[in-house]
Amino acid sequence: MRLKQKKIYLMIMLGLFLLVSGCGSQTDEKAAAVQQEPVNGTVPEKETASAENSETSNLRGKKILIAYFSHTKHTQQFAQIIQQNTGGDLFEIEPKNPYPTDYDTVVAQAKQEVNSGYTPELKQDIDTNYYDVIFIGTPVWWYTFAPPIRTFLTQHDLSGKVIIPFTTHKGSGLSGIDNKIKELQPDADILAGLAVWDDTAPKESDNIKKWLQGLNF
């Protein structure tokens, strides 16, 4: 009789143990499910060790302006490729008094204007307050940006905006134009620019796209 009672007692205790264990397991599963509940309808993504550069990732969805000066239309071609890949607004920076078309004459005039820090009057202006990111395009004249670009940069306060330079050249590359822009716009964020040889922008379309992708466009 006692042996039978012991067996019943052990069976009851085993049943209680399994019941408690099952409840604990369900509680853990519910807790795990709560941790994965969507926030505002989306499940939070897991953090990864390799995060995007915070500066460039913030460029997505920003309002973009592509402002450029182009004497021979080579820089214009570069600007148009940027526009095609970013959807930004194009703005041509034009001096009120156009530069001469004769090569030697414009070279001499450019040298004098660059050396004197001359800022030519512009034909038209644009409200830059609307934009977050501004591409600045210029041919390289005497190892710096063309004088109309100096006018544009001195007429606008671009503090807090992202500026990205691009140039066309005949062997002088970017010529430190990013640093020269920084001198005129010390409170702007200057990102890595790109230089292409003179009239080769259409041939460099793939490289320009890669450069833009590196900026997260």
C-alpha positions in Angstrom: 0.0 0.0 0.0 2.8 2.4 1.0 4.7 1.6 -2.2 1.6 2.4 -4.3 1.2 5.7 -2.5 4.9 6.6 -3.1 4.4 6.0 -6.9 1.4 8.2 -7.0 3.2 10.9 -5.0 6.2 10.7 -7.4 3.9 11.0 -10.4 2.2 14.1 -9.0 5.5 15.8 -8.2 6.8 15.0 -11.8 3.6 16.5 -13.3 4.0 19.6 -11.2 7.7 20.0 -12.3 6.8 19.7 -16.0 4.0 22.2 -15.6 6.3 24.8 -13.9 9.0 24.2 -16.5 6.6 24.7 -19.4 5.3 28.0 -18.0 8.8 29.2 -17.6 9.6 28.4 -21.2 6.5 30.2 -22.4 7.4 33.2 -20.3 10.9 33.3 -21.9 9.4 33.1 -25.4 7.0 35.9 -24.7 9.9 38.1 -23.3 11.9 37.4 -26.5 8.9 38.3 -28.6 8.4 41.6 -26.7 12.1 42.5 -27.4 11.4 42.1 -31.2 8.2 44.1 -31.2 8.1 46.6 -34.1 8.8 50.3 -33.3 6.4 52.5 -35.4 5.7 49.4 -37.5 9.3 48.5 -38.2 11.5 45.9 -36.6 14.8 47.5 -35.4 17.8 46.4 -37.4 20.7 44.8 -35.6 23.7 47.0 -35.1 26.7 46.0 -37.3 30.4 46.6 -36.7 30.8 48.4 -40.1 28.6 51.5 -40.1 28.4 54.0 -42.9 30.4 57.2 -42.7 28.0 59.4 -40.7 28.9 62.5 -42.8 28.1 61.0 -46.1 25.1 58.9 -45.0 23.4 62.1 -44.1 23.6 63.3 -47.7 20.7 61.1 -48.7 17.5 63.0 -49.2 19.2 66.4 -49.0 18.5 69.3 -51.4 21.3 69.5 -53.9 22.6 72.4 -55.9 25.3 72.0 -58.6 26.7 75.5 -59.2 29.5 75.9 -61.8 31.4 78.3 -63.9 32.4 77.0 -67.4 34.2 79.1 -70.0 34.7 76.3 -72.6 31.6 74.2 -71.5 33.9 71.4 -70.3 33.0 72.0 -66.6 29.4 72.2 -67.7 29.6 68.7 -69.1 31.0 67.5 -65.7 28.1 69.3 -63.9 25.5 67.7 -66.1 26.8 64.2 -65.3 26.5 65.0 -61.6 23.0 66.3 -62.1 22.0 63.1 -64.0 23.2 61.0 -61.1 22.0 63.1 -58.2 18.9 64.8 -59.4 20.2 68.1 -58.1 19.5 71.6 -59.5 21.9 73.1 -62.0 23.0 76.7 -61.7 25.5 78.3 -64.1 27.7 81.0 -62.5 28.1 83.6 -65.2 30.0 86.9 -65.1 28.1 89.9 -66.2 30.8 90.7 -68.6 31.8 87.5 -70.4 35.4 86.5 -70.8 37.0 86.8 -74.2 37.1 83.6 -76.4 40.7 84.2 -77.5 42.9 81.8 -75.5 45.9 84.1 -74.9 43.7 87.0 -74.0 41.7 85.1 -71.4 44.8 83.5 -69.9 46.3 87.0 -69.4 43.1 88.4 -67.9 42.6 85.4 -65.6 46.1 85.7 -64.3 45.6 89.4 -63.4 42.2 88.7 -61.8 43.5 85.7 -59.8 46.6 87.6 -58.5 44.5 90.6 -57.4 41.7 88.6 -55.8 39.2 90.2 -58.2 35.5 89.3 -57.8 33.6 90.0 -61.1 30.0 90.9 -60.9 27.7 88.0 -61.7 24.9 88.0 -64.3 22.4 86.3 -62.0 22.2 84.9 -58.4 20.4 82.1 -56.6 19.1 81.6 -53.1 21.4 79.0 -51.5 19.4 78.9 -48.3 17.2 76.3 -49.8 20.0 73.8 -50.3 21.8 71.4 -48.0 24.6 70.2 -50.4 26.3 72.4 -52.9 28.6 71.1 -55.6 31.0 73.8 -56.8 32.5 73.3 -60.3 35.2 75.3 -61.9 38.1 75.1 -64.5 41.4 75.5 -62.8 42.8 78.9 -63.6 46.3 79.7 -62.4 46.2 76.9 -59.8 42.9 78.0 -58.2 39.2 78.4 -59.0 38.1 80.9 -61.6 37.3 84.4 -60.3 33.5 84.1 -60.7 33.6 81.2 -58.2 35.3 83.6 -55.7 32.4 86.0 -56.2 29.9 83.2 -55.6 31.6 82.0 -52.5 32.0 85.5 -51.0 28.4 86.5 -51.7 26.9 83.6 -49.8 27.1 82.3 -46.3 27.3 78.5 -46.7 27.8 77.8 -43.0 26.6 74.3 -42.0 26.2 73.2 -45.6 28.1 70.4 -47.4 30.3 71.7 -50.2 31.8 69.3 -52.8 34.3 70.7 -55.4 34.9 69.4 -58.9 37.3 70.8 -61.5 38.4 70.4 -65.1 42.1 71.0 -65.7 45.1 70.7 -68.1 47.4 69.0 -65.7 47.0 70.7 -62.3 44.4 68.4 -60.9 42.2 69.7 -58.0 45.0 72.2 -57.1 44.0 72.4 -53.4 40.7 74.1 -54.3 39.0 72.3 -51.5 41.3 74.1 -49.0 40.8 77.4 -50.8 37.0 77.0 -50.5 37.5 76.2 -46.8 39.3 79.6 -46.4 36.3 81.4 -47.7 33.7 79.2 -46.1 35.3 78.0 -42.8 32.0 76.8 -41.3 31.0 74.6 -44.2 31.8 70.9 -44.4 34.1 70.3 -47.4 34.0 66.8 -48.8 36.4 65.0 -51.2 36.4 66.6 -54.7 37.2 65.2 -58.1 39.2 66.6 -61.0 39.1 65.4 -64.6 41.3 66.4 -67.5 39.9 69.3 -69.6 37.3 67.9 -72.0 37.2 64.3 -70.8 34.2 64.4 -68.5 31.9 62.4 -70.8 34.6 59.7 -71.1 35.1 59.8 -67.3 31.4 59.2 -66.6 31.9 55.9 -64.9 34.6 57.3 -62.6 32.4 60.3 -61.8 29.6 57.8 -60.8 32.0 55.9 -58.6 33.0 59.1 -56.9 29.4 60.1 -56.3 28.7 56.6 -54.9 31.6 57.1 -52.5 29.7 60.2 -51.3 26.6 57.9 -50.9 24.5 59.3 -53.8 
